């Protein structure tokens, strides 16, 4: 995986033809952290790329309402730009909040990175050269 990271709360890299965003912090709460998190996600979503985006959430166990709002913004911005987006490795506590706010209605979530990558492949979202 190639990684070029200028972010504090996320790590961004290219993994099997997908833009992989890994959340590096254990929580996204408080207005300043949530705003910075949102800005970092938007910088990735707004890149001039058609590669699908996979958000790996395995390290994060808590989101505030502003944190969940950032996830909705990532999905909306990505889809508006014609980019597919999926989430994976969601902590059980985060999953409860995601269900409450309806995140499952706007984005597909997978238990593992491999399952999400397989779904991208089945949709034809990954080029033949990527795998």
C-alpha positions as CSV (number, residue, x, y, z in Angstrom):
1,X,0.0,0.0,0.0
2,X,1.4,3.4,-0.9
3,X,0.8,6.1,1.7
4,X,1.1,9.8,1.5
5,X,-0.2,11.3,4.7
6,X,-0.4,14.9,5.7
7,X,-3.4,14.3,8.0
8,X,-3.6,14.0,11.8
9,X,-6.6,11.8,12.3
10,X,-6.6,9.6,9.1
11,X,-4.1,7.8,7.0
12,X,-4.7,7.7,3.3
13,X,-3.2,5.3,0.8
14,X,-3.8,3.3,-2.4
15,X,-4.7,-0.3,-1.7
16,X,-5.6,-2.7,-4.6
17,X,-6.9,0.2,-6.7
18,X,-9.0,1.7,-3.9
19,X,-8.3,4.9,-1.9
20,X,-8.1,3.5,1.6
21,X,-8.8,5.9,4.4
22,X,-7.9,4.5,7.9
23,X,-9.2,6.4,10.9
24,X,-6.1,6.6,13.2
25,X,-7.8,7.9,16.4
26,X,-9.8,6.0,18.9
27,X,-12.6,8.5,19.0
28,X,-14.0,11.4,17.0
29,X,-15.7,13.7,19.5
30,X,-15.5,17.4,20.5
31,X,-16.1,20.2,18.0
32,X,-12.5,20.9,17.1
33,X,-11.5,17.2,16.5
34,X,-14.7,16.6,14.6
35,X,-14.2,19.6,12.4
36,X,-10.7,18.7,11.6
37,X,-11.7,15.1,10.9
38,X,-14.4,16.3,8.5
39,X,-11.9,18.6,6.7
40,X,-9.5,15.7,6.3
41,X,-12.2,13.4,4.9
42,X,-13.4,16.1,2.5
43,X,-9.8,16.7,1.2
44,X,-9.8,13.0,0.1
45,X,-13.3,13.0,-1.2
46,X,-12.7,16.1,-3.3
47,X,-9.5,14.7,-5.0
48,X,-9.6,14.6,-8.8
49,X,-10.0,10.8,-8.9
50,X,-12.5,8.2,-9.8
51,X,-11.1,5.5,-7.6
52,X,-13.5,4.1,-5.1
53,X,-13.1,5.0,-1.4
54,X,-12.9,2.5,1.5
55,X,-13.1,3.9,5.0
56,X,-11.5,1.4,7.5
57,X,-12.9,2.2,11.0
58,X,-11.2,-0.5,13.0
59,X,-9.3,1.8,15.4
60,X,-12.3,4.1,16.3
61,X,-14.6,3.1,19.1
62,X,-16.6,6.4,19.6
63,X,-18.2,9.0,17.3
64,X,-20.0,12.1,18.5
65,X,-22.9,13.4,16.5
66,X,-20.5,15.7,14.6
67,X,-18.3,12.7,13.9
68,X,-21.3,10.9,12.3
69,X,-22.1,14.0,10.4
70,X,-18.6,13.9,8.9
71,X,-19.2,10.3,7.7
72,X,-22.5,11.4,6.0
73,X,-20.6,14.3,4.3
74,X,-17.9,11.9,3.0
75,X,-20.5,9.7,1.5
76,X,-22.4,12.6,-0.1
77,X,-19.4,14.3,-1.5
78,X,-18.0,11.1,-2.9
79,X,-21.2,10.1,-4.6
80,X,-21.7,13.5,-6.1
81,X,-18.3,13.1,-7.7
82,X,-19.2,9.6,-9.0
83,X,-17.0,7.8,-6.6
84,X,-18.2,4.6,-4.9
85,X,-17.7,4.5,-1.1
86,X,-17.9,1.7,1.5
87,X,-17.0,1.4,5.2
88,X,-15.5,-1.6,7.0
89,X,-14.4,-2.8,10.4
90,X,-16.9,-0.8,12.3
91,X,-16.7,-1.1,16.1
92,X,-19.9,-2.5,17.7
93,X,-20.5,0.7,19.7
94,X,-20.1,2.8,16.6
95,X,-22.4,0.5,14.7
96,X,-25.2,1.1,17.2
97,X,-24.8,4.9,16.7
98,X,-24.7,4.4,12.9
99,X,-28.0,2.5,13.1
100,X,-29.6,5.2,15.2
101,X,-28.6,8.0,12.7
102,X,-29.4,5.9,9.6
103,X,-25.9,5.7,8.2
104,X,-26.7,2.2,6.9
105,X,-29.2,3.8,4.5
106,X,-26.6,5.7,2.6
107,X,-23.5,3.5,2.6
108,X,-22.6,-0.2,2.5
109,X,-20.7,-1.5,5.5
110,X,-18.6,-4.6,5.7
111,X,-17.2,-6.6,8.6
112,X,-13.7,-6.7,7.0
113,X,-11.5,-4.9,4.5
114,X,-11.4,-8.0,2.3
115,X,-15.2,-8.3,2.1
116,X,-15.5,-4.6,1.1
117,X,-12.8,-5.1,-1.6
118,X,-14.5,-8.2,-2.9
119,X,-17.8,-6.2,-3.2
120,X,-16.0,-3.5,-5.2
121,X,-14.6,-6.2,-7.5
122,X,-18.0,-7.8,-8.0
123,X,-19.4,-4.3,-8.9
124,X,-16.7,-3.9,-11.4
125,X,-15.4,-0.8,-9.5
126,X,-11.8,-2.0,-9.6
127,X,-9.8,-2.1,-12.8
128,X,-8.3,-5.4,-13.9
129,X,-4.9,-4.0,-13.3
130,X,-5.7,-3.4,-9.6
131,X,-5.9,-7.1,-8.8
